[in-house]
Amino acid sequence: MSIFGKVATRDKVATGTQVVRIEDRDRKGPLPVVRDLVVMVARLSSERERVIAGQNGCCIVLCTPDQIPGFTMEQSVQTIAERFAGSLRGYDSIFRYGRNKILICLPFVAPREAESVMGRLREIAIGVPIHMPGQRFVTARVSLGGAMMSTIDVQDTINRADRALEQGRMVGGSTVCMWTPDMF
């Protein structure tokens, strides 16, 4: 059982550069946080093809933490990414996207579920204070922006999620914002 409820049991899902049966991808530990952009593009392209074929919905989420005093940005991003890695489904994917962002690929998420799933991701990121040197604990702040995969290309989907993230950041605090057609 994951934060998303019952794990999907559809026949196959792409993971990186290979296709495996979902039932065979029963994770026994945290997901890897992938830094390879070629693997990321291959995975997202594969999910886009599944969406076009009508096999499933897929949500792309970008997350960026605010700077955590005492951590470098890379440490802040890695800390949040590791929290996601231990909480996501075995067929989800987590990628480092640039210096200050995490990209999460969430197959089998319907548009009506996306915002609540992102809210749960936000709680994973900020729900437990981060232990700092000197016995201090700080609460992270994150912004999440999401977009549903569609027939547009992968980079445009990422750009939509990024626009949603920036819209949320303008509001301030730990935010969740889904892309809508009125965002330019």
Backbone as ProteinMPNN parsed JSONL, in Angstrom:
{"seq_chain_A": "MSIFGKVATRDKVATGTQVVRIEDRDRKGPLPVVRDLVVMVARLSSERERVIAGQNGCCIVLCTPDQIPGFTMEQSVQTIAERFAGSLRGYDSIFRYGRNKILICLPFVAPREAESVMGRLREIAIGVPIHMPGQRFVTARVSLGGAMMSTIDVQDTINRADRALEQGRMVGGSTVCMWTPDMF", "coords_chain_A": {"N_chain_A": [[0.861, -1.181, 0.0], [0.553, 2.224, -0.784], [1.077, 5.812, -0.642], [-0.796, 6.486, -2.449], [-2.92, 4.848, -2.294], [-4.432, 1.778, -3.284], [-2.196, -0.166, -5.18], [-1.753, 0.021, -8.667], [-2.657, -2.505, -11.035], [-2.248, -2.892, -13.717], [-1.151, -4.236, -16.886], [1.615, -3.663, -17.941], [4.419, -1.461, -17.412], [6.628, 1.17, -18.289], [9.968, 1.474, -17.254], [12.48, 3.519, -17.011], [14.587, 2.437, -19.411], [13.457, 0.037, -20.027], [10.7, -2.31, -20.222], [8.577, -3.56, -17.801], [6.584, -5.963, -16.042], [4.078, -4.654, -13.962], [3.378, -5.999, -11.619], [5.725, -7.376, -11.174], [7.426, -5.47, -10.343], [7.625, -4.989, -7.615], [8.582, -3.047, -5.248], [11.285, -3.248, -2.98], [12.401, -1.459, -1.28], [13.613, 1.932, -1.079], [12.909, 3.981, -3.971], [15.173, 4.596, -6.697], [16.879, 7.723, -7.022], [17.14, 9.249, -9.884], [19.675, 10.649, -11.895], [20.24, 10.883, -14.53], [19.584, 12.42, -17.479], [18.952, 11.374, -19.983], [17.782, 8.911, -19.411], [15.586, 9.897, -18.015], [14.163, 11.318, -20.039], [13.605, 9.203, -21.776], [11.924, 7.646, -20.152], [9.776, 9.422, -19.645], [8.911, 9.881, -22.267], [8.048, 7.339, -22.948], [5.886, 7.046, -21.164], [4.281, 9.092, -22.152], [3.586, 8.047, -24.654], [1.983, 5.923, -23.796], [-0.114, 7.35, -22.664], [-1.126, 8.667, -24.943], [-2.008, 6.445, -26.319], [-4.158, 5.836, -24.814], [-3.958, 4.242, -22.571], [-3.403, 4.916, -19.917], [-3.504, 7.563, -17.4], [-1.154, 10.152, -16.637], [0.771, 11.985, -14.415], [2.99, 14.668, -14.2], [5.231, 15.975, -11.932], [6.899, 18.746, -10.645], [9.164, 19.652, -8.145], [10.448, 21.947, -5.881], [12.509, 22.814, -3.207], [12.564, 25.433, -0.724], [15.511, 27.242, 0.143], [17.303, 25.65, 2.687], [18.466, 26.744, 5.695], [21.85, 26.236, 6.473], [22.186, 24.035, 4.867], [23.34, 23.092, 1.628], [21.883, 23.905, -1.568], [21.799, 21.607, -3.117], [21.934, 19.602, -1.129], [19.525, 20.092, 0.176], [17.645, 19.525, -1.854], [18.266, 16.824, -2.312], [17.623, 15.686, 0.173], [14.811, 16.022, 0.289], [14.134, 14.573, -2.026], [14.903, 11.995, -1.252], [13.008, 11.51, 0.72], [10.687, 11.333, -0.843], [11.437, 9.084, -2.335], [11.222, 6.941, -0.585], [8.52, 6.702, -0.295], [6.934, 6.493, -2.574], [5.183, 4.68, -5.227], [6.223, 1.532, -6.65], [6.435, 1.728, -9.458], [6.569, 4.392, -10.033], [8.648, 7.247, -10.799], [11.6, 9.047, -9.92], [13.45, 11.921, -10.522], [16.409, 13.901, -10.555], [16.289, 17.2, -11.498], [17.985, 19.468, -12.924], [19.724, 21.801, -10.783], [18.131, 22.528, -8.614], [15.685, 21.192, -8.539], [13.234, 18.559, -8.416], [11.932, 16.034, -10.386], [9.017, 14.212, -10.749], [7.54, 11.336, -11.977], [4.371, 10.16, -12.333], [2.617, 7.618, -13.12], [-0.677, 6.329, -13.965], [-2.29, 8.161, -12.617], [-5.161, 9.953, -12.421], [-6.586, 12.946, -13.876], [-8.446, 14.144, -12.083], [-7.495, 13.284, -9.634], [-4.977, 14.318, -9.308], [-4.298, 16.785, -7.968], [-4.815, 16.214, -5.241], [-3.031, 14.099, -4.843], [-0.642, 15.469, -5.202], [-0.807, 17.129, -2.979], [-0.439, 15.241, -0.964], [2.177, 14.504, -1.542], [3.43, 16.892, -0.893], [3.044, 16.897, 1.879], [4.645, 14.713, 2.572], [7.136, 15.789, 2.013], [7.352, 17.972, 3.806], [6.35, 17.172, 6.233], [7.812, 16.05, 8.377], [10.175, 17.41, 10.532], [13.514, 18.418, 9.561], [16.554, 17.135, 10.638], [19.209, 19.007, 11.77], [22.726, 19.889, 11.869], [24.071, 20.317, 15.153], [21.922, 19.682, 16.723], [19.516, 20.894, 15.933], [16.24, 21.294, 14.539], [14.548, 21.774, 11.545], [11.79, 22.928, 9.605], [11.013, 22.095, 6.372], [10.234, 23.988, 3.416], [8.348, 23.705, 0.515], [7.635, 23.958, -2.994], [5.312, 22.762, -5.303], [4.602, 21.897, -8.608], [2.363, 20.782, -11.044], [1.492, 18.897, -14.019], [-0.646, 17.336, -16.331], [0.148, 14.629, -18.438], [-0.128, 14.715, -21.966], [-0.973, 14.882, -25.438], [0.937, 16.649, -26.25], [4.474, 17.431, -26.567], [7.148, 16.033, -24.507], [8.902, 17.955, -23.32], [7.319, 20.28, -23.374], [5.312, 19.505, -21.596], [6.783, 19.345, -19.227], [7.508, 22.033, -19.078], [4.982, 23.156, -18.619], [4.411, 22.127, -16.059], [6.447, 23.424, -14.704], [5.686, 26.099, -15.012], [3.362, 26.061, -13.466], [4.515, 25.492, -10.987], [6.005, 27.855, -10.564], [3.894, 29.71, -10.467], [2.677, 28.898, -8.087], [4.779, 29.433, -6.311], [4.774, 32.191, -6.288], [2.662, 32.727, -4.672], [3.615, 31.963, -2.205], [5.042, 30.31, 0.71], [4.589, 26.783, 1.483], [3.48, 25.278, -1.312], [1.045, 23.945, -3.658], [0.329, 23.539, -7.014], [-1.54, 23.063, -9.887], [-1.116, 22.915, -13.417], [-2.999, 24.936, -15.596], [-4.875, 25.796, -18.557], [-4.97, 28.593, -18.67], [-2.593, 29.598, -17.712], [0.223, 31.392, -18.545]], "CA_chain_A": [[0.0, 0.0, 0.0], [1.354, 3.437, -0.87], [0.312, 7.026, -0.361], [-1.78, 6.634, -3.496], [-3.953, 3.843, -2.129], [-4.121, 0.48, -3.863], [-1.275, -0.117, -6.299], [-2.362, -0.385, -9.925], [-2.245, -3.831, -11.489], [-2.292, -2.979, -15.165], [-0.199, -5.245, -17.337], [3.025, -3.307, -18.042], [4.794, -0.06, -17.262], [8.02, 1.404, -18.646], [10.831, 1.974, -16.19], [13.745, 3.854, -17.635], [14.703, 2.0, -20.795], [12.879, -1.287, -20.198], [9.305, -2.467, -19.834], [8.421, -4.678, -16.876], [5.236, -6.134, -15.514], [3.932, -3.914, -12.71], [3.394, -6.935, -10.496], [7.108, -7.782, -10.971], [8.192, -4.308, -9.876], [7.246, -4.789, -6.223], [9.759, -2.417, -4.654], [11.704, -3.723, -1.663], [13.156, -0.38, -0.659], [13.353, 3.218, -1.735], [13.168, 4.138, -5.4], [16.396, 5.36, -6.963], [16.738, 9.098, -7.488], [17.925, 9.17, -11.113], [20.261, 11.912, -12.331], [20.522, 10.762, -15.957], [18.522, 13.055, -18.261], [18.572, 10.491, -21.085], [16.841, 7.957, -18.824], [14.37, 10.648, -17.707], [13.438, 11.591, -21.284], [13.085, 7.921, -22.266], [10.793, 7.251, -19.305], [8.652, 10.332, -19.892], [8.427, 9.619, -23.628], [7.311, 6.076, -22.876], [4.596, 7.318, -20.515], [3.492, 9.902, -23.089], [3.033, 7.121, -25.642], [0.902, 5.188, -23.134], [-1.232, 8.29, -22.53], [-1.683, 8.851, -26.28], [-2.714, 5.204, -26.666], [-5.32, 5.717, -23.944], [-3.734, 3.185, -21.591], [-3.405, 5.446, -18.555], [-3.181, 8.957, -17.177], [0.161, 10.312, -16.024], [1.008, 13.331, -13.9], [4.381, 15.071, -14.018], [5.315, 16.934, -10.835], [8.179, 19.355, -10.324], [9.211, 20.104, -6.761], [11.657, 22.656, -5.479], [12.45, 23.297, -1.827], [13.233, 26.683, -0.4], [16.831, 27.002, 0.731], [17.277, 25.296, 4.107], [19.683, 27.304, 6.304], [22.804, 25.237, 6.925], [22.313, 23.03, 3.808], [23.444, 23.602, 0.262], [20.661, 23.605, -2.316], [21.864, 20.196, -3.509], [21.564, 18.803, 0.037], [18.091, 20.287, 0.407], [16.922, 18.78, -2.888], [18.49, 15.401, -2.085], [16.866, 15.297, 1.363], [13.407, 15.904, -0.104], [14.041, 13.467, -2.986], [14.974, 10.748, -0.487], [11.714, 11.319, 1.366], [9.788, 10.822, -1.878], [11.9, 7.758, -2.764], [10.737, 5.937, 0.35], [7.063, 6.759, -0.159], [6.223, 6.351, -3.837], [4.91, 3.343, -5.727], [7.357, 0.922, -7.336], [6.517, 2.09, -10.87], [6.782, 5.828, -10.178], [10.061, 7.567, -11.024], [12.085, 10.305, -9.357], [14.629, 12.394, -11.235], [16.945, 15.229, -10.261], [16.087, 18.011, -12.691], [18.757, 20.672, -12.653], [20.328, 21.929, -9.453], [17.22, 22.805, -7.506], [14.349, 20.629, -8.739], [12.981, 17.135, -8.493], [10.83, 15.729, -11.293], [8.408, 12.938, -10.396], [6.631, 10.79, -12.973], [3.34, 9.413, -11.611], [1.644, 6.98, -14.008], [-1.946, 5.867, -13.4], [-2.946, 9.21, -11.838], [-6.173, 10.623, -13.233], [-6.597, 14.389, -13.657], [-9.217, 14.521, -10.892], [-6.737, 12.876, -8.45], [-3.633, 14.889, -9.322], [-4.053, 17.795, -6.941], [-4.741, 15.595, -3.912], [-1.775, 13.353, -4.8], [0.408, 16.464, -4.969], [-0.912, 17.541, -1.578], [0.2, 14.202, -0.147], [3.614, 14.646, -1.757], [3.851, 18.047, -0.095], [3.111, 16.467, 3.282], [5.834, 13.869, 2.723], [8.315, 16.654, 1.993], [7.458, 18.914, 4.92], [5.667, 16.656, 7.414], [8.73, 15.744, 9.472], [11.299, 18.358, 10.524], [14.819, 17.912, 9.142], [17.562, 17.268, 11.689], [20.357, 19.785, 11.328], [23.862, 19.829, 12.807], [23.863, 21.116, 16.361], [20.66, 19.247, 17.336], [18.38, 21.715, 15.527], [15.299, 20.728, 13.588], [13.889, 22.817, 10.757], [10.729, 22.465, 8.724], [11.259, 22.481, 4.975], [9.142, 24.551, 2.63], [8.486, 23.279, -0.875], [6.603, 24.3, -3.972], [5.1, 21.691, -6.271], [3.793, 22.232, -9.775], [2.056, 19.57, -11.794], [0.799, 18.948, -15.302], [-1.008, 16.012, -16.842], [0.688, 14.271, -19.753], [-1.124, 14.724, -23.034], [-0.359, 14.636, -26.744], [2.052, 17.573, -26.48], [5.743, 16.744, -26.311], [7.586, 15.9, -23.117], [9.443, 19.212, -22.807], [6.204, 21.197, -23.124], [4.653, 19.062, -20.366], [7.652, 19.797, -18.133], [7.367, 23.494, -19.005], [3.699, 23.444, -17.966], [4.577, 21.865, -14.626], [7.313, 24.484, -14.189], [4.862, 27.32, -14.898], [2.502, 25.88, -12.293], [5.376, 25.627, -9.813], [6.3, 29.285, -10.384], [2.652, 30.357, -10.015], [2.549, 28.581, -6.668], [5.827, 30.126, -5.543], [4.386, 33.599, -6.137], [1.743, 32.784, -3.528], [4.466, 31.865, -1.022], [4.823, 29.171, 1.599], [4.598, 25.47, 0.838], [2.319, 25.348, -2.186], [0.755, 22.953, -4.689], [-0.395, 24.22, -8.082], [-1.657, 22.314, -11.138], [-1.169, 23.725, -14.618], [-4.273, 25.116, -16.272], [-4.625, 26.476, -19.835], [-4.872, 30.048, -18.558], [-1.243, 29.97, -17.255], [1.1, 31.706, -19.691]], "C_chain_A": [[0.901, 1.236, 0.0], [0.489, 4.643, -0.523], [-0.799, 7.233, -1.367], [-2.94, 5.661, -3.331], [-3.503, 2.537, -2.74], [-3.236, 0.64, -5.102], [-1.956, -0.654, -7.545], [-1.833, -1.748, -10.353], [-2.405, -3.973, -12.997], [-1.122, -3.829, -15.637], [1.265, -4.814, -17.346], [3.225, -1.817, -17.83], [6.268, 0.079, -17.627], [8.773, 1.953, -17.456], [12.19, 2.248, -16.796], [13.748, 3.407, -19.077], [14.113, 0.623, -21.017], [11.409, -1.284, -19.786], [9.219, -3.701, -18.949], [6.964, -4.793, -16.481], [5.165, -5.393, -14.186], [4.012, -4.85, -11.52], [4.816, -7.38, -10.168], [7.96, -6.649, -10.409], [7.774, -3.973, -8.456], [8.48, -4.327, -5.461], [10.025, -2.955, -3.258], [12.527, -2.673, -0.936], [12.877, 0.908, -1.392], [13.65, 3.172, -3.227], [14.508, 4.844, -5.583], [16.034, 6.781, -7.379], [17.706, 9.223, -8.665], [18.403, 10.562, -11.51], [20.508, 11.961, -13.832], [19.345, 11.313, -16.769], [18.07, 12.19, -19.434], [17.546, 9.468, -20.585], [15.517, 8.66, -18.522], [13.538, 10.864, -18.967], [12.848, 10.296, -21.847], [11.858, 7.502, -21.467], [9.574, 8.113, -19.587], [8.067, 10.126, -21.291], [7.6, 8.341, -23.664], [5.934, 6.285, -22.243], [3.7, 8.15, -21.409], [2.842, 9.01, -24.137], [1.874, 6.319, -25.048], [-0.325, 6.08, -22.982], [-1.91, 8.477, -23.882], [-2.491, 7.627, -26.69], [-3.939, 4.968, -25.791], [-5.177, 4.656, -22.87], [-3.727, 3.674, -20.148], [-3.222, 6.954, -18.555], [-1.801, 9.02, -16.545], [0.325, 11.768, -15.631], [2.511, 13.537, -13.746], [4.389, 16.145, -12.937], [6.747, 17.443, -10.722], [8.101, 19.865, -8.895], [10.518, 20.831, -6.539], [11.507, 23.118, -4.039], [13.004, 24.712, -1.734], [14.591, 26.319, 0.185], [16.673, 26.712, 2.221], [18.563, 25.829, 4.725], [20.584, 26.191, 6.846], [23.008, 24.11, 5.928], [22.612, 23.743, 2.506], [22.132, 23.278, -0.438], [20.637, 22.136, -2.726], [21.482, 19.28, -2.346], [20.073, 18.901, 0.324], [17.272, 19.454, -0.575], [17.066, 17.284, -2.634], [17.698, 14.901, -0.876], [15.388, 15.095, 1.022], [13.223, 14.737, -1.069], [14.071, 12.12, -2.261], [13.677, 10.476, 0.264], [10.692, 10.773, 0.369], [10.143, 9.374, -2.231], [11.379, 6.652, -1.855], [9.229, 5.838, 0.417], [6.282, 6.49, -1.43], [6.048, 4.892, -4.232], [6.108, 2.828, -6.525], [7.496, 1.307, -8.792], [6.508, 3.599, -11.1], [8.272, 6.059, -10.414], [10.384, 8.929, -10.439], [13.378, 10.671, -10.063], [15.092, 13.716, -10.629], [16.855, 16.004, -11.564], [16.769, 19.35, -12.447], [19.257, 20.665, -11.22], [19.306, 21.988, -8.33], [15.826, 22.197, -7.656], [14.38, 19.107, -8.758], [11.817, 16.971, -9.457], [10.327, 14.338, -10.933], [7.421, 12.565, -11.487], [5.667, 9.859, -12.243], [2.332, 8.813, -12.584], [0.397, 6.553, -13.236], [-2.572, 6.873, -12.43], [-3.898, 9.929, -12.787], [-6.163, 12.124, -12.933], [-7.338, 14.801, -12.381], [-8.485, 14.182, -9.583], [-5.435, 13.65, -8.266], [-3.376, 15.873, -8.193], [-3.973, 17.19, -5.545], [-3.474, 14.758, -3.768], [-0.62, 14.318, -4.535], [0.372, 16.982, -3.545], [-0.267, 16.525, -0.649], [1.713, 14.226, -0.321], [4.177, 15.801, -0.932], [3.994, 17.662, 1.372], [4.303, 15.561, 3.548], [7.077, 14.746, 2.842], [8.461, 17.483, 3.262], [6.943, 18.369, 6.244], [6.548, 16.373, 8.615], [9.875, 16.744, 9.411], [12.612, 17.663, 10.15], [15.814, 18.181, 10.256], [18.787, 17.961, 11.11], [21.515, 19.581, 12.304], [23.597, 20.732, 14.008], [22.541, 20.827, 17.032], [19.475, 20.154, 17.037], [17.493, 20.928, 14.574], [14.639, 21.882, 12.862], [12.817, 22.176, 9.891], [11.009, 22.985, 7.321], [10.014, 23.153, 4.407], [9.386, 24.149, 1.193], [7.366, 23.86, -1.715], [6.535, 23.154, -4.961], [4.209, 22.198, -7.386], [3.577, 20.991, -10.603], [1.365, 19.859, -13.113], [0.501, 17.518, -15.725], [-0.368, 15.819, -18.213], [-0.442, 14.295, -20.76], [-0.402, 14.451, -24.343], [0.774, 15.606, -27.047], [3.36, 16.88, -26.109], [6.163, 16.854, -24.842], [8.075, 17.227, -22.554], [8.336, 20.227, -22.533], [5.436, 20.803, -21.861], [5.464, 19.508, -19.149], [7.53, 21.3, -17.968], [6.052, 23.897, -18.337], [3.793, 23.223, -16.457], [5.429, 22.955, -13.989], [6.547, 25.798, -14.047], [3.939, 27.234, -13.689], [3.307, 26.041, -11.012], [5.652, 27.108, -9.529], [5.06, 30.065, -9.942], [2.46, 30.126, -8.52], [3.562, 29.308, -5.82], [5.481, 31.598, -5.33], [3.434, 33.781, -4.963], [2.529, 32.742, -2.23], [4.116, 30.676, -0.156], [4.949, 27.861, 0.848], [3.324, 25.356, 0.014], [2.242, 24.172, -3.15], [-0.076, 23.658, -5.748], [-0.377, 23.355, -9.339], [-1.736, 23.29, -12.313], [-2.585, 23.763, -15.155], [-4.017, 25.913, -17.558], [-4.491, 28.004, -19.738], [-3.504, 30.51, -18.043], [-0.357, 30.202, -18.476], [2.494, 31.921, -19.22]], "O_chain_A": [[1.903, 1.274, 0.714], [-0.678, 4.505, -0.159], [-1.667, 8.079, -1.156], [-3.855, 5.653, -4.155], [-2.314, 2.219, -2.719], [-3.502, 1.481, -5.961], [-2.657, -1.665, -7.489], [-0.689, -2.096, -10.062], [-2.671, -5.068, -13.492], [-0.203, -4.108, -14.867], [2.101, -5.536, -16.802], [2.315, -1.016, -18.044], [7.07, -0.799, -17.309], [8.262, 2.806, -16.73], [12.96, 1.326, -17.063], [12.991, 3.937, -19.89], [14.255, 0.078, -22.111], [10.942, -0.379, -19.096], [9.728, -4.764, -19.305], [6.205, -3.829, -16.576], [6.083, -5.489, -13.371], [4.647, -4.525, -10.517], [5.103, -7.726, -9.022], [9.112, -6.873, -10.038], [7.587, -2.803, -8.124], [9.322, -5.14, -5.078], [9.106, -3.101, -2.452], [13.293, -3.019, -0.036], [11.988, 0.961, -2.242], [14.52, 2.431, -3.684], [14.93, 5.608, -4.715], [15.003, 7.009, -8.012], [18.921, 9.294, -8.482], [17.642, 11.529, -11.47], [20.946, 12.989, -14.349], [18.251, 10.749, -16.752], [16.91, 12.269, -19.838], [16.557, 9.195, -21.265], [14.448, 8.093, -18.745], [12.332, 10.617, -18.959], [11.719, 10.291, -22.339], [10.864, 7.054, -22.039], [8.467, 7.599, -19.748], [6.85, 10.193, -21.469], [6.572, 8.277, -24.337], [4.934, 5.761, -22.735], [2.486, 7.946, -21.43], [1.673, 9.197, -24.472], [0.886, 6.065, -25.737], [-1.453, 5.617, -23.152], [-3.138, 8.448, -23.965], [-3.534, 7.751, -27.333], [-4.677, 4.005, -26.003], [-6.179, 4.211, -22.311], [-4.024, 2.896, -19.24], [-2.839, 7.55, -19.561], [-1.334, 8.033, -15.977], [0.05, 12.672, -16.421], [3.214, 12.674, -13.22], [3.636, 17.116, -13.018], [7.693, 16.655, -10.705], [7.093, 20.441, -8.485], [11.576, 20.369, -6.968], [10.506, 23.738, -3.681], [13.811, 25.132, -2.563], [14.785, 25.203, 0.668], [15.987, 27.447, 2.932], [19.65, 25.412, 4.324], [20.131, 25.317, 7.586], [23.913, 23.296, 6.111], [22.182, 24.878, 2.305], [21.353, 22.46, 0.051], [19.589, 21.493, -2.689], [20.783, 18.287, -2.548], [19.435, 17.908, 0.674], [16.328, 18.766, -0.185], [16.084, 16.548, -2.731], [17.158, 13.795, -0.91], [14.788, 14.101, 1.429], [12.256, 13.985, -0.945], [13.335, 11.204, -2.628], [13.291, 9.318, 0.426], [9.926, 9.865, 0.69], [9.256, 8.538, -2.404], [11.122, 5.541, -2.318], [8.702, 4.973, 1.117], [5.071, 6.275, -1.368], [6.669, 3.994, -3.663], [6.914, 3.617, -7.017], [8.6, 1.22, -9.329], [6.446, 4.043, -12.246], [9.072, 5.139, -10.239], [9.56, 9.843, -10.457], [14.286, 9.85, -10.19], [14.275, 14.549, -10.238], [17.291, 15.524, -12.611], [16.192, 20.251, -11.838], [19.215, 19.641, -10.537], [19.582, 21.546, -7.215], [14.887, 22.627, -6.986], [15.39, 18.474, -9.067], [10.823, 17.69, -9.359], [11.112, 13.396, -10.825], [6.573, 13.369, -11.877], [6.088, 8.889, -11.612], [1.298, 9.426, -12.853], [0.42, 6.432, -12.012], [-3.303, 6.481, -11.52], [-3.487, 10.447, -13.826], [-5.767, 12.528, -11.84], [-6.9, 15.711, -11.677], [-8.82, 14.732, -8.534], [-4.854, 13.635, -7.181], [-2.342, 15.799, -7.53], [-3.142, 17.613, -4.742], [-2.895, 14.707, -2.683], [0.272, 14.022, -3.741], [1.422, 17.249, -2.96], [0.375, 16.893, 0.335], [2.453, 13.996, 0.636], [5.257, 15.699, -0.351], [4.956, 18.057, 2.03], [4.908, 15.625, 4.618], [7.958, 14.485, 3.661], [9.575, 17.677, 3.747], [7.079, 19.027, 7.275], [6.085, 16.445, 9.753], [10.487, 16.916, 8.357], [12.789, 16.469, 10.397], [15.914, 19.299, 10.76], [19.327, 17.544, 10.085], [21.304, 19.149, 13.437], [22.97, 21.784, 13.881], [22.069, 21.635, 17.832], [18.517, 20.182, 17.811], [17.95, 20.012, 13.891], [14.218, 22.856, 13.485], [12.934, 21.017, 9.496], [11.215, 24.183, 7.122], [8.895, 22.913, 4.86], [10.512, 24.24, 0.703], [6.297, 24.205, -1.213], [7.56, 22.636, -5.405], [3.191, 22.846, -7.142], [4.513, 20.227, -10.839], [0.744, 20.905, -13.303], [1.301, 16.61, -15.501], [-0.348, 16.732, -19.038], [-1.577, 13.939, -20.444], [0.672, 13.848, -24.347], [1.506, 15.403, -28.015], [3.353, 15.862, -25.418], [5.62, 17.638, -24.064], [7.713, 17.595, -21.437], [8.412, 20.964, -21.55], [4.959, 21.673, -21.133], [4.905, 19.988, -18.163], [7.456, 21.797, -16.844], [6.01, 24.865, -17.578], [3.31, 24.041, -15.674], [5.165, 23.368, -12.86], [6.738, 26.528, -13.074], [3.755, 28.217, -12.971], [2.837, 26.657, -10.056], [5.542, 27.556, -8.388], [5.166, 30.983, -9.129], [2.121, 31.049, -7.779], [3.242, 29.756, -4.719], [5.85, 32.186, -4.313], [3.395, 34.84, -4.337], [2.162, 33.403, -1.259], [3.032, 30.103, -0.271], [5.375, 27.844, -0.307], [2.221, 25.34, 0.561], [3.236, 23.497, -3.418], [-1.074, 24.304, -5.427], [0.692, 22.959, -9.802], [-2.346, 24.355, -12.211], [-3.285, 22.751, -15.167], [-3.026, 26.64, -17.633], [-3.948, 28.631, -20.647], [-3.276, 31.716, -17.946], [-0.207, 29.325, -19.328], [3.382, 32.195, -20.027]]}, "name": "protein", "num_of_chains": 1, "seq": "MSIFGKVATRDKVATGTQVVRIEDRDRKGPLPVVRDLVVMVARLSSERERVIAGQNGCCIVLCTPDQIPGFTMEQSVQTIAERFAGSLRGYDSIFRYGRNKILICLPFVAPREAESVMGRLREIAIGVPIHMPGQRFVTARVSLGGAMMSTIDVQDTINRADRALEQGRMVGGSTVCMWTPDMF"}
